[in-house]
Amino acid sequence: MSHSSVHIRRFADHDVEAALALNNANVPALNELDGPEVARLAALAEAALVAEVDGRFAGFCWVIGPQQPYGSLNYGWFSRMYERFVYLDRIAVLPHFRRYGIGRRFYDALVEEFTGRWPVLTCEVNVRPRNDASLAFHHAIGFREVGQQETDGGSKTVSLLALPLEGP
């Protein structure tokens, strides 16, 4: 399967509908959003990206910088721990475009964009229930656990991960 057809670009207004549908198809892995909230988060994001395969919407991700009006529990944890950071809030890829290397392409684009601008890229992965594939993926890229916390009223535990971004 050729991955050369994957194209990463900036999120645009016309992506809100596709991102909303994809996000809400991934509940409970992602929290449910509405259209205005998708537009708001994409606009306040430090980076909001879309993957296209052969010109078709295949997935999106966004990263939120510090001191933003965002109520996420995990974002709050990183906000207390780090003065300067960027938080990968979500990546979602349509099922038939999984295994195209889109997640890795998103991370490559983010690392390239943020290296030298921000000291650390952060995110979280569930350890209860355990998401082994995601944990292995993040560790392979160079993320390391910096903490854990319970979320969703104690029904989940997340591993809070950080990837140092060294300047040139």
Steps between C-alpha positions, in 0.01 A plus 500: 500500500652832394512778756617762251139609447466633859502880509505704824355851488357769728147459635249720312144611574362248250653217710275560802221269384731207412703544821181515708364178347833318542545624858153393610536161330793445740312560825587382769870498391450871427253718685194607303505848347260720305574705190565832677741328743691334213532842332602665830768241584642499147521882514670519840737212421870565465477265203196338339580258220307286254621189319374437150542183297459560127326828581250346742471593869663216695555640848585799715701598803540807712749621754422760765754740649513623860248733668210421270134486612478123484338294775672165438618328819820378333574842348454638853759255636759606241413867565593454866819308420641706214514871432579451131360196318276397215230239561391256233131494582385249240583308187221326311531302178214352298496118534572423134808728507656335806835326437592767245754650741285811555563515876875495444470765227306724742769456767779568248326822391444612861857425610633689198274798568556523876868412540681812612169677572368293792703286743260207527210330318259328740207260475339215691421136432264275697667244724165395652351371276843440353571619145812296423518597132496871579746463789745309277458757220571797730798333668648419157482869404675600824218595739560416867255483788511805729197410714168320523154612604149363525238650270131452424412486869761233572390259225817560295867552573721684254874502453609862452775509238757758394734520200789745544542724196863603478595794285762460222 
